[in-house]
Amino acid sequence: MTVTCPELVRLDGIEKHFGAVRALGGVDLALASGECLGLVGHNGAGKSTLMHILAGTAAADRGHLAIGGVKPVGYSPDLAKELGVRCVFQELSLCPNLTVAENARVFHPSLTGFAWRRKAGRLILDKLDAIFPGHGIAASDLVEDLPIGRRQMVEVARAFTVTDQPVRLVILDEPTSSLDAHTSGQLLGFMRRVIAEGVSCIFISHVLGEVLANCDRIVVMRDGRTVADAPATAFDRDSLVGAMGDVEAHMRDAAASHGQARGRSPLRVRARLKRQNRAQDPVVQELVAHEGEVIGLAGLAGHGQTELLLTVFAAATGTVSGVEVMASVALVAGDRQSDGVFPLWSIAENIGVRSLSRLRRGLLISPAREHALAMEWRDRIGIRTPDVHNNILSLSGGNQQKVLFARALGSDARIVLMDDPMRGVDVGTKLEVYALIRAEADNGRTFLWYTTETDELKQCDHVYVFRNDAIVADLTRDELTEQKVIQSSFAEAG
């Protein structure tokens, strides 16, 4: 480990076990003041566990931690905040039943007095304005009513706000996973500005381009240990993927086969979208998906993509005006906390819930069939668990997302709806899932895939770009470029 500036954080020999599972096996890590450290590795490598220990929300079984050269006694989240350590958690830590201003007050108890709500609201909105200009969030908004991207923005802004406690280190655990390219760029630009002012950041992301472009140094973790530590300039994408292990770089484009010619197979989804043009005349647009096609939904977050998926899902079980669905449907939710996992159930139960008719023996669910389905998909999609009957929350966030894929792909659904589902999923798993989606499409499954990542759009046969609940561009794969998506996202539809 090479730290050239004054040292802010040092972790020595950190170990952590969860029962028989070793999450961390003696990790050493150092961080300088004013440094941006990129932390990468596959799901289950130990990144989030290590950051929980640094944030005080988990205790190490063994090892030492020092902040500013001092080894704190009784380290806790409150003490971490006093020492200037903040964390933006991958799974978010906002209280959904409180407003944006009230969530700021929970994090900053020094905001007291009769006007605390106004002060808290002004504090969080000022920081949102600084990081995400044009964010569209009000201090009085209930967090549970915000889409996940805006919740992520509130969580980030809250971590960077300053009251009576300093901000010396901000841990950003997958902070762009729910953001579109525009808002991700706003956050990354702000991060570089605060680093120039002397704040340190630990940046965890499975979008390797973000890590390479914005971090000063990169540490790679694998199986609970650090396996590489070097300046960011020492890596390129291939060498970084190689250091993470278990993924061949040449797989990157393997999933992008040509698929089927547009419209040559039976129609599976037809959705007619109504909007107003500049002359205020109603215009009807049509989204169609045929058997075996992978259809991408693009554009800035919150412009109607998720709503379209939910409308298609509803039309599969009832009548929805303007929407036709000609086969069974499954949904892979992007917001796994609210819409995805059943937190009290096991991994096997979470996988099997979409396939209950297949798992029945008489009137009851067959434990043997449920176990067999879970084991098949654990091995097929690489869910890292020693026992599929463990609780779903025993898995890392990325592995929980794999369970949602297993639930959909292991079902009899012929149409799979995917709502930006790769949040917190490592690059190796992404490549495997891309190949799996293409193989399933070749076997006749249809996919409607909303994604905020341009690289994922390249896996699609056809892409519709959304703006203000309308389709503003209709692109074939050959026409697809990042520039066209961005231009369409910001240009007025009409």
C-alpha positions as CSV (number, residue, x, y, z in Angstrom):
1,M,0.0,0.0,0.0
2,T,1.4,3.4,-1.0
3,V,0.0,6.5,0.6
4,T,1.7,9.7,-0.4
5,C,-0.5,12.3,1.3
6,P,-1.3,12.5,5.1
7,E,-2.9,9.2,6.1
8,L,-6.6,9.5,7.1
9,V,-7.6,5.8,7.4
10,R,-5.7,2.6,8.1
11,L,-7.2,-0.9,8.4
12,D,-4.9,-3.7,9.5
13,G,-5.8,-7.4,9.5
14,I,-9.5,-7.0,9.4
15,E,-11.4,-10.3,9.7
16,K,-15.1,-10.9,9.7
17,H,-17.1,-14.2,9.7
18,F,-20.9,-14.8,9.4
19,G,-21.2,-18.2,10.9
20,A,-19.2,-20.6,8.7
21,V,-18.8,-18.0,5.9
22,R,-15.6,-16.0,5.9
23,A,-16.5,-12.5,4.6
24,L,-13.1,-10.9,5.3
25,G,-9.8,-12.8,5.7
26,G,-7.3,-10.3,7.0
27,V,-7.7,-7.1,5.0
28,D,-5.2,-4.3,5.1
29,L,-6.2,-0.9,3.6
30,A,-4.9,2.7,3.8
31,L,-6.4,5.9,2.5
32,A,-4.9,9.4,2.3
33,S,-6.6,12.7,2.8
34,G,-7.9,14.1,-0.4
35,E,-7.7,10.7,-2.2
36,C,-10.3,8.9,-4.2
37,L,-9.9,5.2,-3.7
38,G,-11.7,2.8,-6.1
39,L,-12.7,-0.5,-4.5
40,V,-13.7,-3.2,-7.0
41,G,-14.4,-7.0,-6.9
42,H,-17.1,-9.4,-7.7
43,N,-20.3,-9.8,-5.6
44,G,-19.4,-11.4,-2.3
45,A,-15.8,-10.3,-2.5
46,G,-16.2,-8.4,0.9
47,K,-16.3,-4.8,-0.3
48,S,-19.6,-3.8,1.4
49,T,-18.7,-5.7,4.6
50,L,-15.4,-3.9,4.9
51,M,-17.1,-0.6,4.4
52,H,-19.7,-1.4,7.1
53,I,-16.8,-1.9,9.5
54,L,-15.3,1.4,8.5
55,A,-18.6,3.1,8.9
56,G,-19.1,1.6,12.3
57,T,-22.3,-0.3,11.4
58,A,-20.5,-3.7,11.8
59,A,-17.7,-4.8,14.1
60,A,-14.6,-6.7,13.0
61,D,-13.9,-10.1,14.6
62,R,-10.2,-9.3,14.5
63,G,-7.9,-6.5,13.4
64,H,-7.4,-2.8,14.0
65,L,-8.9,0.5,12.6
66,A,-7.4,3.9,12.9
67,I,-8.8,7.3,11.8
68,G,-6.4,10.2,11.6
69,G,-3.8,8.1,13.4
70,V,-6.1,7.5,16.4
71,K,-7.5,4.0,17.2
72,P,-11.0,4.8,18.4
73,V,-12.5,2.8,21.4
74,G,-16.1,1.6,21.1
75,Y,-16.3,2.5,17.4
76,S,-19.9,3.0,16.3
77,P,-21.9,4.9,13.6
78,D,-22.2,7.9,15.9
79,L,-18.4,7.9,16.6
80,A,-17.7,7.4,12.9
81,K,-19.8,10.5,12.1
82,E,-18.0,12.5,14.8
83,L,-14.7,11.6,13.2
84,G,-16.0,12.7,9.8
85,V,-16.8,9.3,8.2
86,R,-20.0,9.1,6.2
87,C,-21.4,6.2,4.1
88,V,-23.9,6.0,1.2
89,F,-25.0,2.4,1.5
90,Q,-25.9,0.3,-1.6
91,E,-29.2,-0.7,0.0
92,L,-30.0,2.9,1.1
93,S,-30.7,3.8,4.7
94,L,-33.5,6.4,4.4
95,C,-36.7,6.1,6.4
96,P,-39.3,5.7,3.7
97,N,-42.2,7.0,5.9
98,L,-40.5,10.3,6.5
99,T,-40.1,13.3,4.3
100,V,-36.8,14.4,2.7
101,A,-36.3,17.1,5.3
102,E,-37.2,14.7,8.2
103,N,-34.6,12.3,6.9
104,A,-32.0,15.1,6.9
105,R,-32.9,15.8,10.6
106,V,-32.5,12.1,11.5
107,F,-29.0,12.2,10.2
108,H,-28.2,15.6,11.7
109,P,-29.7,15.7,15.3
110,S,-28.1,19.1,15.8
111,L,-30.9,20.6,13.7
112,T,-33.2,21.6,16.6
113,G,-35.5,24.4,17.5
114,F,-39.0,25.5,16.3
115,A,-37.7,26.0,12.7
116,W,-35.8,22.7,12.5
117,R,-37.9,21.4,9.6
118,R,-37.3,24.5,7.5
119,K,-33.5,24.4,8.3
120,A,-33.3,20.7,7.5
121,G,-35.1,21.2,4.2
122,R,-32.9,24.1,3.2
123,L,-29.8,22.2,4.1
124,I,-30.6,19.1,2.0
125,L,-32.0,21.1,-0.9
126,D,-28.9,23.2,-1.1
127,K,-26.8,20.1,-1.3
128,L,-29.0,18.5,-3.8
129,D,-28.8,21.7,-5.9
130,A,-25.0,21.6,-5.7
131,I,-24.7,17.9,-6.7
132,F,-27.7,17.3,-8.9
133,P,-28.9,20.6,-10.5
134,G,-32.5,20.2,-11.8
135,H,-33.2,17.3,-9.4
136,G,-36.9,18.0,-9.1
137,I,-37.1,16.9,-5.4
138,A,-39.0,18.9,-2.7
139,A,-38.1,18.9,1.0
140,S,-41.7,17.9,1.8
141,D,-41.7,14.8,-0.5
142,L,-42.2,11.5,1.2
143,V,-39.2,9.2,0.5
144,E,-41.4,6.2,-0.2
145,D,-43.1,8.2,-3.0
146,L,-39.8,8.9,-4.7
147,P,-38.5,6.6,-7.5
148,I,-35.3,4.8,-6.5
149,G,-33.1,7.1,-8.5
150,R,-34.2,10.2,-6.5
151,R,-34.0,8.3,-3.2
152,Q,-30.3,7.6,-4.2
153,M,-29.8,11.3,-4.8
154,V,-31.2,12.2,-1.4
155,E,-29.0,9.6,0.3
156,V,-25.9,11.0,-1.5
157,A,-26.8,14.6,-0.7
158,R,-27.4,13.8,3.0
159,A,-24.0,12.2,3.3
160,F,-22.2,15.3,2.0
161,T,-24.1,17.8,4.1
162,V,-22.3,19.6,6.9
163,T,-23.7,20.8,10.3
164,D,-21.7,20.5,13.5
165,Q,-19.7,17.5,12.4
166,P,-17.0,17.5,9.7
167,V,-17.0,15.5,6.4
168,R,-13.5,13.9,6.0
169,L,-14.4,10.6,4.3
170,V,-17.5,9.7,2.2
171,I,-17.9,6.0,1.3
172,L,-19.9,5.7,-1.9
173,D,-21.1,2.1,-2.2
174,E,-22.6,1.7,-5.8
175,P,-23.9,5.4,-5.7
176,T,-24.6,5.5,-9.5
177,S,-26.4,2.1,-9.7
178,S,-29.8,3.8,-9.7
179,L,-28.8,6.9,-11.6
180,D,-28.9,7.5,-15.4
181,A,-25.9,8.7,-17.3
182,H,-26.7,12.4,-16.8
183,T,-27.1,12.3,-13.0
184,S,-24.2,9.9,-12.7
185,G,-22.0,12.5,-14.4
186,Q,-23.2,15.2,-12.1
187,L,-22.3,13.1,-9.0
188,L,-18.9,12.1,-10.3
189,G,-18.1,15.7,-11.2
190,F,-19.1,16.8,-7.7
191,M,-17.0,14.0,-6.2
192,R,-13.9,15.2,-8.0
193,R,-14.5,18.8,-6.7
194,V,-14.8,17.8,-3.1
195,I,-11.7,15.6,-3.4
196,A,-9.8,18.7,-4.7
197,E,-10.9,20.4,-1.5
198,G,-9.3,17.7,0.7
199,V,-12.2,15.3,1.3
200,S,-11.5,11.6,0.8
201,C,-13.8,9.2,-1.0
202,I,-14.0,5.4,-1.3
203,F,-15.8,4.7,-4.5
204,I,-17.3,1.3,-5.1
205,S,-18.8,0.6,-8.5
206,H,-19.3,-2.3,-11.0
207,V,-19.1,0.3,-13.8
208,L,-15.4,-0.1,-14.3
209,G,-15.2,2.9,-16.6
210,E,-16.3,5.2,-13.8
211,V,-13.7,3.7,-11.5
212,L,-10.9,4.1,-14.0
213,A,-11.8,7.6,-15.0
214,N,-12.4,9.1,-11.5
215,C,-10.3,7.3,-8.9
216,D,-6.7,8.0,-8.0
217,R,-5.9,4.5,-6.7
218,I,-7.7,1.2,-7.1
219,V,-7.9,-1.7,-4.7
220,V,-9.2,-5.1,-6.0
221,M,-10.8,-7.5,-3.6
222,R,-11.4,-11.2,-4.1
223,D,-12.8,-13.8,-1.7
224,G,-12.5,-11.5,1.3
225,R,-8.9,-10.4,0.6
226,T,-7.2,-7.6,-1.3
227,V,-5.4,-8.9,-4.4
228,A,-4.2,-5.7,-6.1
229,D,-3.5,-2.2,-5.0
230,A,-2.0,0.3,-7.5
231,P,-2.6,3.8,-9.0
232,A,-5.6,3.9,-11.4
233,T,-3.2,4.7,-14.2
234,A,-1.7,1.2,-13.8
235,F,-4.9,-0.5,-14.9
236,D,-7.1,-0.6,-18.0
237,R,-10.4,-2.3,-18.2
238,D,-9.0,-5.7,-19.2
239,S,-6.3,-5.8,-16.6
240,L,-8.8,-4.7,-13.9
241,V,-11.2,-7.5,-15.0
242,G,-8.3,-9.9,-14.9
243,A,-7.3,-8.9,-11.4
244,M,-10.9,-9.5,-10.2
245,G,-10.6,-13.0,-11.7
246,D,-13.0,-15.6,-13.1
247,V,-13.9,-13.5,-16.1
248,E,-12.3,-13.6,-19.6
249,A,-12.2,-10.1,-21.2
250,H,-13.1,-11.5,-24.6
251,M,-16.6,-12.4,-23.1
252,R,-17.5,-8.7,-23.1
253,D,-19.2,-8.7,-26.5
254,A,-20.1,-12.3,-26.6
255,A,-23.8,-11.7,-25.8
256,A,-24.2,-9.2,-28.6
257,S,-25.2,-11.6,-31.3
258,H,-27.5,-10.5,-34.1
259,G,-30.7,-12.1,-32.8
260,Q,-33.8,-12.3,-34.9
261,A,-34.7,-9.9,-37.7
262,R,-37.2,-7.3,-36.5
263,G,-40.9,-8.4,-36.9
264,R,-40.2,-11.9,-38.3
265,S,-41.7,-13.7,-35.3
266,P,-45.1,-13.5,-33.6
267,L,-46.1,-10.3,-31.8
268,R,-45.8,-10.6,-28.0
269,V,-46.4,-7.0,-26.7
270,R,-48.1,-4.0,-28.3
271,A,-48.4,-0.8,-26.2
272,R,-49.8,2.4,-27.6
273,L,-48.6,5.6,-25.9
274,K,-50.5,8.9,-26.2
275,R,-48.9,12.3,-25.8
276,Q,-49.3,15.8,-27.1
277,N,-47.1,17.4,-29.7
278,R,-46.1,21.0,-29.8
279,A,-49.4,21.9,-31.6
280,Q,-51.3,20.2,-28.7
281,D,-52.7,17.6,-31.1
282,P,-52.8,14.0,-29.7
283,V,-50.2,11.7,-31.1
284,V,-50.2,7.9,-30.7
285,Q,-46.9,6.1,-30.6
286,E,-46.5,2.3,-30.5
287,L,-44.0,0.1,-28.8
288,V,-43.9,-3.5,-30.1
289,A,-42.0,-6.5,-29.1
290,H,-41.9,-9.8,-31.0
291,E,-41.1,-13.3,-29.9
292,G,-37.4,-13.7,-29.3
293,E,-36.5,-10.0,-29.2
294,V,-34.6,-8.1,-26.6
295,I,-36.2,-4.6,-26.5
296,G,-34.3,-1.8,-24.7
297,L,-36.0,1.2,-23.0
298,A,-33.7,4.1,-22.7
299,G,-33.6,7.8,-21.7
300,L,-33.3,9.7,-18.4
301,A,-34.6,8.0,-15.3
302,G,-38.2,8.7,-14.4
303,H,-39.5,9.5,-17.9
304,G,-42.0,6.6,-18.2
305,Q,-39.9,3.5,-18.7
306,T,-40.8,1.8,-15.4
307,E,-44.4,2.9,-15.7
308,L,-44.6,1.2,-19.1
309,L,-43.2,-2.0,-17.7
310,L,-45.7,-2.0,-14.9
311,T,-48.5,-1.3,-17.3
312,V,-47.4,-4.3,-19.4
313,F,-47.3,-6.4,-16.2
314,A,-50.8,-5.3,-15.3
315,A,-52.1,-6.1,-18.8
316,A,-50.8,-9.6,-18.5
317,T,-53.4,-10.3,-15.8
318,G,-56.2,-7.9,-16.8
319,T,-57.4,-5.5,-19.4
320,V,-55.5,-2.3,-19.9
321,S,-56.5,0.2,-22.6
322,G,-54.0,0.4,-25.4
323,V,-51.8,-2.5,-24.3
324,E,-51.9,-6.1,-25.6
325,V,-49.8,-8.9,-24.0
326,M,-49.9,-12.2,-25.8
327,A,-48.0,-14.5,-23.3
328,S,-47.2,-15.0,-19.6
329,V,-45.1,-12.3,-17.9
330,A,-42.4,-12.2,-15.2
331,L,-40.8,-9.0,-13.7
332,V,-37.2,-8.5,-12.5
333,A,-37.4,-5.5,-10.2
334,G,-34.6,-3.1,-10.0
335,D,-35.6,-1.8,-6.5
336,R,-35.1,-5.2,-4.8
337,Q,-35.8,-3.8,-1.3
338,S,-39.2,-2.5,-2.1
339,D,-40.4,-4.6,-5.0
340,G,-38.1,-7.6,-5.2
341,V,-37.1,-9.9,-2.3
342,F,-39.3,-11.3,0.4
343,P,-37.1,-10.6,3.3
344,L,-38.5,-13.2,5.7
345,W,-38.1,-16.0,3.2
346,S,-35.3,-18.3,2.2
347,I,-33.3,-18.0,-1.0
348,A,-35.1,-21.1,-2.3
349,E,-38.5,-19.7,-1.5
350,N,-37.7,-16.4,-3.2
351,I,-36.6,-18.3,-6.4
352,G,-39.7,-20.6,-6.4
353,V,-42.4,-18.1,-5.7
354,R,-43.1,-17.4,-9.4
355,S,-43.2,-21.2,-10.1
356,L,-45.6,-22.4,-7.5
357,S,-47.8,-24.4,-9.9
358,R,-44.8,-26.4,-11.0
359,L,-43.6,-27.0,-7.4
360,R,-46.9,-28.3,-6.1
361,R,-47.5,-31.9,-5.1
362,G,-51.2,-32.1,-4.5
363,L,-52.3,-29.0,-2.5
364,L,-48.8,-28.4,-1.0
365,I,-45.5,-27.2,-2.2
366,S,-43.0,-30.0,-2.6
367,P,-39.8,-29.2,-0.6
368,A,-37.8,-31.5,-2.9
369,R,-39.0,-29.7,-6.1
370,E,-38.4,-26.3,-4.5
371,H,-34.9,-27.4,-3.5
372,A,-34.1,-28.8,-7.0
373,L,-35.2,-25.6,-8.7
374,A,-33.2,-23.4,-6.4
375,M,-30.1,-25.6,-6.7
376,E,-30.4,-25.6,-10.5
377,W,-30.4,-21.8,-10.6
378,R,-27.8,-21.3,-7.9
379,D,-25.4,-23.2,-10.1
380,R,-26.6,-21.8,-13.4
381,I,-26.4,-18.1,-12.4
382,G,-23.7,-18.4,-9.7
383,I,-25.5,-17.4,-6.5
384,R,-22.9,-17.4,-3.8
385,T,-24.4,-19.3,-0.9
386,P,-23.5,-22.5,0.9
387,D,-27.2,-23.3,1.5
388,V,-30.2,-22.2,-0.6
389,H,-32.3,-22.5,2.5
390,N,-30.5,-19.6,4.2
391,N,-32.4,-16.4,4.5
392,I,-32.4,-14.2,1.4
393,L,-30.8,-11.3,3.4
394,S,-27.7,-13.5,4.1
395,L,-26.7,-12.7,0.5
396,S,-24.9,-9.6,-0.8
397,G,-26.9,-7.1,-2.7
398,G,-25.7,-8.4,-6.1
399,N,-26.4,-12.0,-5.2
400,Q,-29.9,-11.0,-4.1
401,Q,-30.4,-9.5,-7.6
402,K,-29.3,-12.8,-9.1
403,V,-32.1,-14.5,-7.1
404,L,-34.6,-12.2,-8.8
405,F,-33.2,-13.2,-12.2
406,A,-33.4,-16.8,-11.2
407,R,-37.1,-16.3,-10.1
408,A,-38.0,-14.9,-13.6
409,L,-35.9,-17.1,-15.8
410,G,-36.8,-20.2,-13.8
411,S,-40.5,-19.6,-14.4
412,D,-42.7,-20.4,-17.3
413,A,-43.0,-16.7,-18.3
414,R,-42.4,-16.1,-22.1
415,I,-42.1,-12.3,-21.6
416,V,-39.6,-11.0,-19.0
417,L,-39.7,-7.4,-18.0
418,M,-36.5,-6.0,-16.5
419,D,-36.6,-2.7,-14.6
420,D,-32.9,-1.6,-14.6
421,P,-32.0,-4.9,-12.9
422,M,-28.2,-4.8,-12.9
423,R,-27.9,-2.6,-9.8
424,G,-24.9,-3.7,-7.7
425,V,-24.1,-6.6,-10.0
426,D,-20.5,-7.2,-10.8
427,V,-19.0,-7.2,-14.3
428,G,-18.5,-11.0,-14.4
429,T,-22.1,-11.7,-13.5
430,K,-23.3,-9.0,-16.0
431,L,-21.5,-10.8,-18.8
432,E,-23.0,-14.2,-17.7
433,V,-26.5,-12.7,-17.5
434,Y,-26.1,-11.0,-21.0
435,A,-25.2,-14.4,-22.5
436,L,-28.1,-16.0,-20.6
437,I,-30.6,-13.4,-21.8
438,R,-29.4,-13.9,-25.4
439,A,-29.7,-17.7,-25.1
440,E,-33.2,-17.3,-23.7
441,A,-34.2,-14.9,-26.5
442,D,-32.9,-17.4,-29.1
443,N,-35.2,-19.9,-27.5
444,G,-38.2,-17.6,-28.0
445,R,-38.4,-15.6,-24.8
446,T,-39.1,-11.8,-25.2
447,F,-37.4,-9.2,-23.0
448,L,-38.3,-5.6,-22.3
449,W,-35.3,-4.1,-20.6
450,Y,-35.1,-0.7,-19.1
451,T,-31.5,0.2,-18.3
452,T,-29.6,3.4,-17.5
453,E,-26.4,1.9,-18.8
454,T,-25.5,2.5,-22.5
455,D,-23.4,-0.7,-22.6
456,E,-26.5,-2.7,-21.8
457,L,-28.5,-1.1,-24.6
458,K,-25.9,-2.6,-26.9
459,Q,-27.2,-6.1,-25.9
460,C,-30.7,-5.2,-27.3
461,D,-32.1,-5.8,-30.7
462,H,-34.1,-2.6,-30.7
463,V,-34.2,0.5,-28.5
464,Y,-37.0,3.0,-27.7
465,V,-35.8,6.3,-26.0
466,F,-38.3,7.9,-23.6
467,R,-38.8,11.5,-22.7
468,N,-41.7,12.9,-20.6
469,D,-43.6,9.6,-20.9
470,A,-43.3,9.6,-24.7
471,I,-41.1,7.7,-27.2
472,V,-38.8,10.2,-28.8
473,A,-36.5,7.9,-30.7
474,D,-36.9,4.4,-32.2
475,L,-33.5,2.9,-32.9
476,T,-32.2,-0.3,-34.4
477,R,-29.0,-1.7,-32.9
478,D,-27.0,-0.5,-35.9
479,E,-28.3,3.1,-35.3
480,L,-27.7,3.0,-31.6
481,T,-25.0,5.4,-30.2
482,E,-24.6,7.0,-26.8
483,Q,-24.8,10.4,-28.5
484,K,-28.2,9.6,-30.1
485,V,-29.6,8.4,-26.8
486,I,-28.4,11.6,-25.0
487,Q,-29.6,13.9,-27.7
488,S,-33.0,12.3,-27.8
489,S,-33.3,12.4,-24.0
490,F,-32.8,16.1,-23.9
491,A,-34.4,17.2,-27.2
492,E,-38.0,18.1,-27.1
493,A,-40.3,15.4,-28.4
494,G,-42.7,16.5,-31.1
